Every structure is written in structure tokens, then in C-alpha cells.
């Protein structure tokens, strides 16, 4: 690996801000560019946008400054669900310019099979190969909690009968209104058929991760099923994305299920609430927690029930720590992605992306929060 990798950040929302702070703190990374969508951010120092001291890099709305610059890698943190066609176009232009990409924007790209249409994968792969660049899509889930984490656990398995990865989240503090209302359905009537209930939506988001787990086990899925349930809130609940009225969706439970030999064997499940007391019979953490939990249950020999929690200390925000973990899965992978062969990179086929330069025994450096 090189001593230092030059990095640009594309968009400065939640993940982008954390990426800037981390890049500024790491001895093996150098921030060389920042692209922003808002005219109000154009020309501002990246450190100011990230909430830290100035770093001497000014944000730009001119993407040619990033594409024509000297970055080895671009952290692509722009929102994708409401603008998928544009996001894919962004990725292809960046790859064609010879820039490697790490991103948390498109979960269907965590593995090159299972989610995205073949023509889209072929286009991205061909563009990357022509540009001599690589793309790695990741996150806390998909990207770790319900795919790489269970794969690591199953390295201790004699037999596996089924594996189930569950994300358990309270989204009351998550401000992304489109994601919460249109995609997850919070605040919608119980008969809402958009977002997660639309056929193909769950497969698009999680099918790649389910497929990665299957192929880690050396099997091919014969089908990927989708299920989604809603439960209503009995009272009005104020949230970061607005008021959710009584009688509308207050909890969602969505599953993407891989089938082998007619049996449901690999499941990614999200149980999401906007209040801890909603949907009391739905899965929780081992101690009853309802936020910031990723739990993996493996039926096999041996059996496993393992979980991790982000932001577990008193006063810490599950939402903030989860967002940070999501971004760090991308930032910590930069050296490995830059050294990978051109194309689409996935967590099953690159080394463990350890956080080089992250250790601070004296608690110095730039804090994330």
C-alpha cells in the first residue's frame, strides 16, 4: 500500500461530514476535494462544512474539479434512493475519470448479483475497467450487520440450517423525510402499498447481501422472497421527520428471504419503530433493546445468537453512532479499494478492511462528535 491516498468527498450530508473529519484525522489519507450540491456551501472550507477547524480545501459545485483532479478515491455520499438514475450516472462518470469509489449510497451494489439489473452491473463494471478504477459499496447494513457479520460467525460452523440477520432501529430521530415516509411508510395509512411494499423494492435493497451470504456458503438461491408488515401507532408521535399521526404506520417489519431447496434459509430482516413500545411482539435485542441493534441468529451446529449495539453508552445517540459506523465502513476500505483490480469490489473478496491510523491511545486527534 501507499503511504498516503488522496481522497475527495462527494456531498457533505451525514456520511460526508463524518468522512471529512476522519480523512483529516488519518495519517494515510489526504483530503484533496469536496463536491457539494448547495450553492450555499460552494466555496466554503471543507472543515467548516464538517464542523471542524479549516483544512484548506474549498468545496465546489463544479464536478470537473473532482473528475479532473488528482484524487485516488472518491467517497460518494450523495443521496441515491430518490434519484437512482442520476446516482448511477455520477458513479459512472467518476469511474470513467479513473477515480476509485467507496460509497454507502446504493445498497444493491454491495455484491454484483442479487439486486441490480444485469445491464446496470455490466455498465458499471465496464466503465470501471475502462477507467482502471474500482467501486466498493458498503455500510452498517447492508455491508456488515446482516451479511459480513454472519459470514464471520459461520466460519465456526459445522452445519448451518438457516441464518437470520436483523436490524432493530428506532427511527424517531432520523430526519430524512423521503426515506421515512415514502420508503419505510411511517405516517402512511396501513393500506399503503408504496416503498417497502412495492414488489422488488426489498430485493433491490437487500437481495445482493442475501446472495453474498448464500455464495459464501457455496449455494445458489432458487428464489428471493419479500415480505413487509405494518403496525399502527395508537397516538400522535413527533419525530425528526415530522408528526406521525395516530392510526398511521408507526412500525415496519420487512424481510428479504433467500430460498434453497424450497426452504427459507437466509433472511435479512429490518424491524423499525418510531417509539420503543410499538409492536411489542416483534423482535428486539437480547436484553429488550429496540434501537441501534444488529442481531444474528444462526440455526445450526453450533447455534449462535450474537448481536452488537452502536452508541451503547448513556447519553450517546444510536442514530449518530450508526451513521458514523456506516460511513467508516467506506472510509476504512479506501486503501484496499484503491489497490483492488478494476471493477466492482465486494466484502467477500477483499481483505478485512482494518482502520489503519484509527488508534489513539491518548484520545487525541479529531473527534467524530
C-alpha positions in Angstrom: 0.0 0.0 0.0 1.0 3.6 -0.5 1.9 5.8 2.4 -1.0 8.2 1.6 -4.1 8.1 -0.5 -5.7 11.3 -1.9 -9.4 11.4 -1.3 -12.3 13.6 -2.5 -15.8 13.6 -0.8 -18.9 13.9 -3.0 -21.7 15.6 -0.9 -21.5 16.7 2.7 -24.6 15.3 4.4 -24.3 13.0 7.4 -21.9 10.4 6.0 -19.9 13.1 4.0 -19.3 15.2 7.1 -18.0 12.2 9.1 -15.8 11.2 6.1 -14.2 14.7 6.1 -13.4 14.5 9.8 -11.9 11.1 9.5 -9.8 11.8 6.4 -8.5 14.9 8.2 -7.5 12.7 11.2 -5.8 9.8 9.4 -2.1 9.9 8.5 -2.6 7.7 5.4 -5.4 9.8 3.9 -5.3 13.3 2.4 -8.4 15.4 1.6 -8.0 16.9 -1.9 -11.5 17.9 -2.9 -15.1 18.2 -1.9 -18.2 18.4 -4.2 -21.4 20.0 -2.9 -24.9 20.4 -4.4 -25.9 23.5 -2.5 -24.8 27.0 -3.7 -24.7 28.0 0.0 -21.8 25.5 0.6 -19.9 26.4 -2.6 -16.5 27.9 -1.8 -16.6 27.1 1.9 -13.8 25.3 3.6 -14.5 21.6 4.0 -13.6 21.8 7.6 -16.3 24.4 8.2 -18.8 22.2 6.5 -17.8 19.2 8.6 -17.8 21.2 11.9 -14.1 21.1 12.5 -11.2 23.6 12.0 -10.4 24.7 8.4 -8.5 22.2 6.4 -7.5 24.3 3.4 -9.8 22.6 0.9 -12.7 24.6 -0.6 -15.9 22.9 -1.6 -17.0 23.2 -5.2 -20.2 22.7 -7.3 -18.0 22.1 -10.4 -17.7 18.3 -10.7 -14.9 18.7 -13.3 -12.7 19.9 -10.4 -13.1 16.5 -8.8 -13.1 14.4 -12.0 -10.1 16.2 -13.4 -8.3 16.4 -10.0 -5.7 14.1 -8.5 -7.9 12.1 -6.1 -7.2 8.4 -5.9 -10.6 7.7 -4.5 -14.0 9.5 -4.1 -16.2 8.9 -1.1 -19.6 9.1 -2.8 -22.1 10.1 -0.1 -24.8 11.8 -2.2 -28.4 10.5 -1.6 -29.5 7.9 -4.1 -33.0 6.4 -3.4 -34.9 9.4 -4.7 -32.6 9.9 -7.7 -31.2 6.5 -8.7 -30.7 7.1 -12.4 -28.7 10.3 -11.6 -26.6 8.5 -8.9 -25.7 5.7 -11.3 -24.6 8.3 -13.8 -22.5 10.0 -11.1 -20.8 6.8 -10.3 -20.0 6.0 -14.0 -18.5 9.5 -14.6 -16.3 9.2 -11.6 -15.1 5.7 -12.5 -14.6 6.7 -16.1 -12.3 9.5 -14.9 -10.1 6.9 -13.2 -11.2 7.5 -9.7 -11.9 4.6 -7.3 -15.2 4.9 -5.3 -16.3 3.9 -1.9 -20.0 4.6 -1.2 -22.8 3.9 1.2 -25.4 5.3 -1.2 -26.6 2.2 -3.1 -27.1 -1.0 -1.0 -27.8 -3.1 -4.1 -24.2 -2.8 -5.1 -22.7 -4.5 -2.1 -22.5 -7.6 -4.2 -22.6 -7.8 -8.0 -25.5 -10.3 -8.0 -28.9 -10.4 -6.4 -30.2 -6.9 -6.6 -29.3 -4.7 -9.5 -30.4 -5.5 -13.1 -27.6 -7.2 -15.1 -27.4 -4.4 -17.6 -26.7 -1.9 -14.8 -24.0 -4.1 -13.3 -22.4 -4.7 -16.7 -22.3 -0.9 -17.4 -20.7 -0.1 -14.1 -18.2 -2.9 -14.4 -17.3 -2.0 -18.0 -16.9 1.7 -17.1 -14.7 0.8 -14.1 -12.5 -1.5 -16.2 -12.1 1.2 -18.9 -11.2 3.8 -16.3 -8.9 1.4 -14.4 -10.9 2.0 -11.3 -12.9 0.1 -8.6 -16.1 0.6 -6.8 -17.0 -0.7 -3.3 -20.5 -0.2 -1.8 -20.9 -0.9 1.9 -22.5 0.3 5.1 -23.5 -1.0 8.5 -26.4 -2.8 6.9 -26.2 -4.0 4.2 -22.4 -4.1 4.2 -21.7 -5.6 7.6 -24.5 -6.4 10.1 -26.6 -8.9 8.2 -24.0 -10.2 5.7 -20.3 -9.9 6.7 -21.1 -10.4 10.4 -23.0 -13.7 9.9 -20.4 -14.9 7.4 -17.7 -14.3 10.0 -19.8 -16.2 12.6 -20.3 -19.1 10.2 -16.6 -19.6 9.9 -17.1 -21.5 13.2 -19.9 -23.7 11.8 -20.1 -27.4 11.3 -23.7 -27.3 9.8 -25.9 -24.3 9.0 -29.7 -24.8 8.7 -30.6 -21.2 8.5 -29.2 -17.7 9.1 -31.1 -14.6 10.0 -29.7 -11.1 10.3 -32.0 -8.5 12.0 -31.6 -4.7 12.2 -33.6 -3.3 15.0 -33.9 0.5 14.9 -35.9 3.4 16.4 -36.1 5.9 13.6 -37.8 8.8 15.5 -34.6 10.9 15.4 -33.8 10.2 11.7 -34.6 13.4 9.7 -34.7 12.0 6.1 -38.4 12.6 5.3 -38.4 10.9 1.9 -36.8 7.7 3.4 -39.0 7.6 6.4 -42.4 8.4 4.8 -42.1 7.3 1.2 -39.8 4.3 1.6 -40.4 2.9 5.1 -44.1 4.1 5.1 -44.1 5.8 8.5 -47.1 8.1 8.9 -48.9 6.4 5.9 -52.2 4.6 6.1 -52.0 0.9 6.9 -53.0 0.0 3.4 -50.1 2.0 1.9 -48.6 -0.1 -0.9 -45.6 2.1 -1.8 -42.0 2.0 -0.6 -41.0 -1.3 1.0 -44.3 -2.9 0.0 -43.7 -2.4 -3.7 -42.7 -5.7 -5.4 -38.9 -5.7 -6.0 -38.0 -2.9 -3.5 -36.6 -5.2 -0.8 -34.8 -7.3 -3.3 -33.3 -4.2 -4.8 -32.0 -3.1 -1.4 -31.0 -6.4 0.2 -31.0 -9.1 -2.4 -27.3 -8.6 -3.1 -26.5 -9.1 0.6 -28.6 -12.2 0.8 -26.9 -13.5 -2.3 -23.5 -12.8 -0.8 -24.3 -14.9 2.3 -25.5 -17.7 0.0 -22.4 -17.7 -2.1 -20.2 -17.6 1.0 -21.9 -20.9 1.8 -21.3 -22.2 -1.7 -25.0 -22.4 -2.7 -27.2 -20.8 -5.3 -30.5 -19.3 -4.4 -33.5 -20.6 -6.3 -35.7 -17.6 -5.2 -35.6 -14.4 -3.2 -38.9 -13.6 -1.4 -40.1 -10.4 0.1 -42.5 -9.7 3.0 -43.5 -6.5 4.7 -45.8 -5.8 7.6 -47.1 -2.6 9.2 -48.4 -1.8 12.7 -50.1 1.5 13.6 -49.2 3.9 16.3 -52.1 4.4 18.8 -51.1 8.0 19.4 -49.6 11.0 17.7 -45.8 10.9 17.8 -43.5 13.8 16.9 -40.3 12.7 15.1 -37.3 14.4 13.4 -39.1 13.9 10.1 -42.4 15.4 11.2 -45.5 14.4 13.1 -46.8 10.8 12.7 -50.5 10.7 13.5 -52.4 8.1 15.5 -53.7 5.3 13.4 -51.0 5.5 10.7 -47.9 3.4 10.3 -45.6 3.5 13.4 -43.7 0.3 13.0 -42.5 -1.7 10.0 -41.1 -5.2 9.7 -39.6 -6.1 6.3 -37.8 -9.3 5.3 -35.8 -10.4 2.2 -35.5 -14.2 2.2 -33.3 -16.4 0.2 -34.7 -19.8 -0.6 -32.8 -23.1 -1.2 -34.5 -26.4 -2.0 -37.8 -24.9 -1.1 -36.7 -23.8 2.3 -36.3 -20.2 3.7 -32.6 -20.3 4.7 -31.1 -16.8 4.5 -33.1 -13.9 5.9 -32.3 -10.2 6.2 -34.9 -8.6 8.4 -35.5 -5.0 9.5 -37.7 -4.2 12.5 -38.1 -0.4 12.6 -40.2 1.6 15.1 -40.7 5.3 15.9 -41.3 4.5 19.6 -39.9 1.8 21.8 -43.3 0.5 23.0 -44.7 -0.1 19.5 -45.0 -3.6 18.0 -44.0 -5.2 21.4 -44.2 -8.7 19.9 -41.8 -8.0 17.1 -38.0 -8.8 17.5 -35.9 -6.8 19.9 -32.4 -7.1 21.2 -31.4 -9.9 23.6 -32.0 -7.5 26.5 -35.1 -6.0 25.1 -33.5 -3.0 23.4 -35.2 -1.5 20.3 -32.6 0.7 18.8 -29.1 0.5 17.4 -29.1 -3.3 17.4 -27.9 -5.7 14.8 -28.7 -9.3 15.8 -27.7 -12.5 14.0 -29.4 -15.8 14.8 -27.9 -19.0 13.2 -29.7 -22.3 13.5 -27.0 -24.9 13.1 -24.2 -26.8 14.8 -23.2 -24.9 16.8 -26.1 -22.5 17.1 -25.4 -18.7 17.5 -27.3 -15.7 18.8 -25.0 -12.8 18.6 -25.5 -9.0 18.4 -23.8 -5.7 18.5 -25.1 -2.3 19.6 -23.8 1.1 18.4 -23.8 4.1 20.7 -24.3 1.9 23.7 -23.1 4.2 26.5 -25.5 6.5 28.4 -26.1 9.8 26.6 -24.8 8.5 23.2 -27.1 8.6 20.2 -27.7 5.3 18.4 -28.6 7.3 15.3 -25.3 9.3 15.3 -23.1 6.3 16.1 -24.9 4.2 13.5 -24.4 6.8 10.8 -20.7 7.1 11.8 -20.3 3.3 11.6 -22.0 3.4 8.1 -19.5 5.9 6.8 -16.5 4.3 8.4 -17.1 1.0 6.6 -16.5 3.0 3.4 -13.6 5.3 4.6 -11.6 2.5 6.2 -11.8 0.5 2.9 -10.1 3.2 0.8 -6.6 1.7 0.7 -7.9 -1.8 -0.2 -10.2 -0.5 -2.9 -7.5 1.6 -4.4 -5.3 -1.4 -4.7 -8.0 -3.8 -6.0 -8.3 -4.9 -9.6 -10.7 -2.6 -11.6 -14.4 -3.5 -11.4 -16.9 -4.0 -8.6 -15.3 -4.9 -5.3 -17.3 -6.8 -2.5 -16.6 -7.6 1.1 -16.5 -11.3 0.4 -13.5 -11.0 -1.9 -11.2 -8.3 -0.4 -9.2 -8.5 2.9 -10.7 -7.3 6.2 -10.6 -3.5 5.9 -8.9 -2.7 9.2 -8.9 1.1 10.2 -5.3 2.0 9.6 -4.4 5.0 11.7 -7.5 4.9 13.8 -5.8 4.0 17.1 -5.5 7.0 19.5 -4.2 5.7 22.9 -4.2 9.2 24.4 -7.7 10.1 23.0 -6.2 12.9 20.9 -7.0 13.8 17.3 -10.2 15.0 15.6 -13.4 13.7 17.4 -16.3 12.5 15.3 -18.9 14.1 17.5 
